[in-house]
Amino acid sequence: MSHLKMVIPGERVDRVAFNPMTEHTDHAVEVGAYLCPHCHTEIEFNTGTLRQFERAKGHALGPDWHQRCEALRPTGAWEWSIDFRCADCNRRVRIIYGHDGEYAMGAWKYRLLDIIEEWDDAVGV
């Protein structure tokens, strides 16, 4: 059995704000890396990943995972989530993010808001 633990993004991810305008002005993609607290594997994502998951509606890991996460921390208006399994230890993770201001008409910056992690009942608090 497992339980869910919520942490602030700065504890696990090396970048919490993403500005897609950087892709247009500097021709660079802003990349963030999540560090798994169990096995120390890094999982990278970028502004393109955030745009893609806006349409995912939180069902990447199935309805049970989605319902458990929503019970702990519901996603609000203008918020989305990236759901994935760690590539090494296979534990489930949800990164909740939202819009962080407009940089151009109809184009938004992103900010990571919360992270939900799966922990074995015998591990973590």
C-alpha positions in Angstrom: 0.0 0.0 0.0 1.1 3.6 -0.5 0.3 7.1 0.7 0.6 10.5 -0.9 2.9 13.2 0.2 2.8 16.9 -1.0 5.9 19.0 -1.2 6.7 22.4 -2.6 8.3 22.3 -6.0 11.6 23.9 -4.9 12.4 20.8 -2.9 12.4 18.6 -5.9 12.7 20.6 -9.1 15.6 22.9 -10.1 13.3 25.4 -12.0 9.9 26.5 -10.9 9.1 29.2 -13.4 9.0 28.7 -17.2 8.7 31.5 -19.8 7.8 30.2 -23.3 8.9 33.6 -24.6 12.5 32.5 -24.1 12.0 30.1 -27.0 11.1 32.9 -29.3 13.5 35.6 -28.2 16.6 33.5 -27.2 15.9 30.4 -29.2 16.4 28.4 -26.0 14.1 25.9 -24.3 13.8 26.2 -20.5 14.2 22.8 -19.0 13.4 21.7 -15.4 14.5 18.5 -13.7 12.6 16.6 -11.1 14.8 14.7 -8.6 13.1 11.5 -7.3 13.6 11.4 -3.5 13.6 7.6 -3.5 16.2 6.7 -6.1 17.7 10.1 -7.1 16.8 9.7 -10.8 16.3 13.0 -12.6 13.3 13.4 -14.9 13.4 16.4 -17.3 10.6 18.4 -18.7 10.3 21.7 -20.5 7.8 24.3 -21.6 6.6 22.1 -24.4 5.8 19.4 -21.9 3.7 21.9 -19.9 1.8 22.9 -23.0 1.1 19.3 -23.9 -0.2 18.3 -20.4 -2.7 21.2 -20.4 -4.8 18.9 -22.6 -4.1 15.7 -20.7 -6.7 16.4 -18.0 -4.9 14.3 -15.3 -5.6 10.8 -16.7 -2.1 9.7 -17.7 -1.8 7.2 -14.8 -5.5 6.2 -14.6 -8.6 7.3 -12.7 -7.5 5.9 -9.3 -4.3 8.0 -9.2 -6.2 11.1 -10.5 -8.9 10.7 -7.8 -6.4 10.2 -5.0 -4.4 13.3 -6.1 -7.6 15.4 -6.4 -8.7 14.4 -2.9 -5.3 15.6 -1.5 -4.9 18.8 -3.6 -7.6 19.6 -6.3 -6.4 21.4 -9.4 -8.1 24.8 -9.7 -9.1 26.9 -12.6 -6.1 27.6 -14.8 -4.1 24.8 -13.2 -3.0 21.5 -14.8 -0.9 18.5 -13.8 1.9 16.4 -15.2 1.5 12.8 -14.0 4.3 10.3 -14.6 6.2 7.4 -13.1 9.8 7.6 -12.1 11.9 5.9 -14.8 13.9 4.0 -12.2 11.8 3.2 -9.1 8.4 3.4 -10.9 6.8 5.5 -8.1 4.0 7.9 -9.3 4.4 11.7 -9.2 2.1 14.6 -10.0 3.5 18.1 -10.6 0.7 20.7 -10.4 1.4 24.0 -12.3 -0.5 27.1 -13.4 -0.3 30.2 -15.5 2.1 32.8 -14.1 1.1 35.9 -16.1 0.7 36.8 -19.7 3.8 37.5 -21.8 2.0 38.2 -25.1 -1.6 38.3 -26.1 -3.0 34.8 -25.2 0.4 33.4 -24.4 1.2 32.5 -20.8 4.2 31.8 -18.5 4.0 28.8 -16.2 4.8 28.3 -12.5 5.0 25.0 -10.6 2.7 25.1 -7.6 2.8 21.7 -5.8 4.2 18.2 -6.2 2.4 15.0 -5.0 4.5 11.9 -4.6 3.7 8.3 -3.9 5.4 6.8 -0.8 5.3 3.3 0.5 3.5 3.2 3.8 6.7 2.0 5.6 8.7 4.9 4.1 8.5 8.7 4.5 6.2 10.8 6.6 
